[in-house]
Amino acid sequence: MAVIAIVDYEMGNLHSVCKGLEKAGAIPKITDYSKDLERADAVVLPGVGAFDPAMRNLRNRGLEGPIKSVIASGKPFLGICLGLQILFESSEEGIERGLGIIPGKVKRFQPEAGITIPHMGWNQLEITQQKSTLWEHLPSRPWVYFVHSFYVDPIDPKISAANITHGNQTVTAAIAKDNLMAVQFHPEKSSNIGLQILSNFVSQVREKVMV
């Protein structure tokens, strides 16, 4: 079975992600030790909370370099919620520098009549990368669960794997490029659709391990 390291940097409940990966057929390992990231077959970077504390916690634990190395190595990598946002260069939420792996910025939803901020609850994905392995065995417009006030705005629109519309604002909800995938929503809270997405990621990890 594939061993997947879940990065622990004190930003959110890791155990629901852990349970989701177990149901998907992986062996999850919650860790803040860089050697565990190197040894694992894949890495998941979850997160709930604010951008600046997340980056400070990563740097204080010496995890910024190891995360960049893991992604550069070609190992399958999945970011979830805040774990998507900190892959970018900066955020309107704070002043800390992000990981800078994806060129672009994290922006705040603009208030408008009839929408709530944070964007909380179920929304439908508009899939923009039809061939991404994340979306295998899913309906054409799957419903997934969100909790966020900020969204990512990549410089290169081709990296976007799915969008959502909230009010009059259509924004990136997932990215995918080579071994790097990340989603704004919570697959671990998205019922059978979320479990299928995690299973798709685990299947990709298994294929990589077998090569």
C-alpha positions as CSV (number, residue, x, y, z in Angstrom):
1,M,0.0,0.0,0.0
2,A,1.1,3.5,-0.7
3,V,2.4,5.6,2.2
4,I,1.3,9.2,2.0
5,A,2.8,11.8,4.3
6,I,0.4,14.4,5.7
7,V,2.3,17.6,6.6
8,D,1.6,18.7,10.2
9,Y,2.2,22.4,10.8
10,E,-0.6,23.0,13.3
11,M,-3.1,24.3,10.8
12,G,-6.3,22.4,10.9
13,N,-7.7,19.0,11.7
14,L,-5.5,16.4,10.0
15,H,-7.4,13.4,11.2
16,S,-10.3,13.8,8.8
17,V,-7.8,13.9,5.9
18,C,-6.1,10.9,7.4
19,K,-9.4,8.9,7.6
20,G,-10.2,9.9,4.0
21,L,-6.9,8.6,2.7
22,E,-7.3,5.4,4.7
23,K,-10.7,4.8,3.1
24,A,-9.1,5.5,-0.3
25,G,-6.7,2.6,0.4
26,A,-3.5,4.4,1.4
27,I,-1.4,4.4,4.6
28,P,-1.4,8.0,5.9
29,K,1.4,9.2,8.1
30,I,1.0,12.6,9.9
31,T,4.4,14.2,10.3
32,D,6.5,17.4,10.5
33,Y,9.7,15.5,9.9
34,S,11.4,16.3,6.5
35,K,12.8,12.8,6.2
36,D,9.3,11.4,6.3
37,L,8.4,13.5,3.3
38,E,11.4,12.2,1.4
39,R,10.5,8.5,2.2
40,A,6.8,8.7,1.5
41,D,5.3,7.7,-1.8
42,A,3.3,11.0,-1.9
43,V,2.7,14.1,0.2
44,V,-0.5,15.9,1.2
45,L,-0.5,19.4,2.5
46,P,-3.8,20.2,4.1
47,G,-4.7,23.4,6.0
48,V,-7.4,25.5,7.7
49,G,-6.8,29.0,8.9
50,A,-4.9,32.1,7.9
51,F,-2.0,32.5,5.4
52,D,0.6,34.2,7.6
53,P,0.5,31.8,10.5
54,A,0.7,28.9,8.1
55,M,3.8,30.2,6.4
56,R,5.4,31.1,9.7
57,N,4.7,27.6,11.1
58,L,6.1,25.9,8.0
59,R,9.3,28.0,8.2
60,N,9.7,27.5,11.9
61,R,9.6,23.8,11.4
62,G,12.0,23.9,8.5
63,L,9.5,22.5,6.0
64,E,9.6,25.1,3.3
65,G,12.7,23.6,1.6
66,P,11.6,20.0,1.9
67,I,8.1,20.7,0.4
68,K,9.7,22.5,-2.6
69,S,12.1,19.6,-3.0
70,V,9.3,17.0,-2.9
71,I,7.4,18.8,-5.6
72,A,10.5,19.3,-7.7
73,S,11.3,15.6,-7.5
74,G,8.1,14.6,-9.3
75,K,6.5,12.9,-6.3
76,P,2.7,13.1,-6.3
77,F,1.6,16.1,-4.2
78,L,-1.9,17.2,-3.2
79,G,-2.7,20.5,-1.5
80,I,-6.0,21.0,0.3
81,C,-7.7,24.4,1.1
82,L,-5.0,26.5,2.8
83,G,-2.6,24.0,1.4
84,L,-3.5,25.3,-2.1
85,Q,-3.2,28.9,-1.2
86,I,0.3,28.8,0.3
87,L,1.7,27.3,-2.9
88,F,1.3,30.8,-4.4
89,E,3.6,33.8,-4.1
90,S,1.5,36.0,-1.7
91,S,-1.9,36.7,-0.3
92,E,-4.2,39.7,0.3
93,E,-4.9,38.1,3.7
94,G,-1.4,38.9,5.0
95,I,2.1,40.0,4.5
96,E,4.2,36.8,4.5
97,R,5.8,35.4,1.4
98,G,4.2,32.2,0.2
99,L,6.0,29.1,-1.1
100,G,6.0,30.7,-4.6
101,I,5.7,27.4,-6.4
102,I,2.8,28.7,-8.5
103,P,3.1,32.2,-9.9
104,G,0.1,34.2,-8.8
105,K,-1.6,35.7,-5.8
106,V,-4.4,34.8,-3.3
107,K,-7.2,37.3,-3.5
108,R,-10.2,38.2,-1.3
109,F,-13.8,37.7,-2.6
110,Q,-15.3,41.0,-3.3
111,P,-18.6,41.7,-1.4
112,E,-21.7,41.9,-3.5
113,A,-25.4,41.7,-2.9
114,G,-26.8,38.2,-2.3
115,I,-23.6,36.3,-1.5
116,T,-22.0,35.3,1.8
117,I,-18.3,35.6,2.7
118,P,-16.9,33.3,3.7
119,H,-18.1,31.1,0.8
120,M,-19.3,28.2,2.9
121,G,-21.2,25.1,1.8
122,W,-21.7,23.0,-1.4
123,N,-20.9,24.3,-4.8
124,Q,-20.5,22.8,-8.3
125,L,-17.2,22.5,-10.0
126,E,-16.8,23.5,-13.6
127,I,-14.0,21.2,-14.7
128,T,-11.4,22.9,-17.0
129,Q,-8.9,20.1,-17.2
130,Q,-11.0,17.2,-18.4
131,K,-8.1,14.8,-18.6
132,S,-6.8,15.4,-15.0
133,T,-6.7,12.2,-13.0
134,L,-8.3,14.0,-10.1
135,W,-11.7,14.0,-11.9
136,E,-11.8,10.3,-13.1
137,H,-15.2,8.5,-12.4
138,L,-16.9,11.8,-11.5
139,P,-20.0,13.4,-12.9
140,S,-19.5,16.4,-15.3
141,R,-20.3,19.0,-12.6
142,P,-19.6,17.5,-9.2
143,W,-20.7,19.1,-5.9
144,V,-18.0,19.6,-3.3
145,Y,-17.7,21.4,0.0
146,F,-16.0,24.8,0.6
147,V,-15.1,27.1,3.5
148,H,-13.0,30.1,2.4
149,S,-12.9,33.8,2.1
150,F,-10.0,33.9,-0.3
151,Y,-9.3,32.3,-3.7
152,V,-6.2,31.7,-5.8
153,D,-5.5,33.6,-9.0
154,P,-2.8,31.9,-11.0
155,I,-0.9,34.0,-13.6
156,D,-1.1,31.0,-16.1
157,P,-4.8,30.1,-16.5
158,K,-3.9,26.8,-18.0
159,I,-2.9,25.5,-14.6
160,S,-6.5,25.8,-13.4
161,A,-8.2,22.4,-13.3
162,A,-11.6,23.5,-12.1
163,N,-13.5,26.7,-11.4
164,I,-16.5,27.7,-9.3
165,T,-18.9,30.6,-9.5
166,H,-19.9,32.4,-6.3
167,G,-22.3,35.3,-7.0
168,N,-20.9,37.0,-10.1
169,Q,-17.3,35.9,-9.4
170,T,-15.9,32.9,-11.2
171,V,-12.6,31.7,-9.6
172,T,-10.1,28.9,-9.6
173,A,-11.1,26.0,-7.3
174,A,-8.4,23.5,-8.2
175,I,-5.0,23.4,-10.0
176,A,-3.1,20.6,-11.6
177,K,0.3,20.5,-13.3
178,D,2.3,17.3,-13.7
179,N,2.7,15.8,-10.2
180,L,1.3,18.8,-8.4
181,M,-2.4,19.0,-7.6
182,A,-4.3,21.2,-5.2
183,V,-7.9,22.0,-4.4
184,Q,-9.7,24.8,-2.6
185,F,-12.5,22.6,-1.4
186,H,-12.4,19.9,1.3
187,P,-12.5,16.4,-0.3
188,E,-12.6,14.8,3.1
189,K,-15.9,16.7,3.8
190,S,-17.3,16.2,0.3
191,S,-19.0,12.8,0.8
192,N,-18.7,10.2,-2.0
193,I,-17.4,12.7,-4.5
194,G,-14.6,13.7,-2.2
195,L,-13.7,10.1,-1.4
196,Q,-13.5,9.4,-5.2
197,I,-11.1,12.4,-5.6
198,L,-8.9,11.0,-2.9
199,S,-9.1,7.6,-4.4
200,N,-8.0,9.0,-7.8
201,F,-5.0,10.6,-6.1
202,V,-4.1,7.4,-4.3
203,S,-4.4,5.5,-7.6
204,Q,-2.0,7.9,-9.3
205,V,0.4,7.4,-6.4
206,R,0.2,3.6,-6.8
207,E,0.9,3.9,-10.5
208,K,4.0,6.0,-9.8
209,V,5.3,3.6,-7.2
210,M,4.9,0.6,-9.6
211,V,6.9,2.3,-12.4
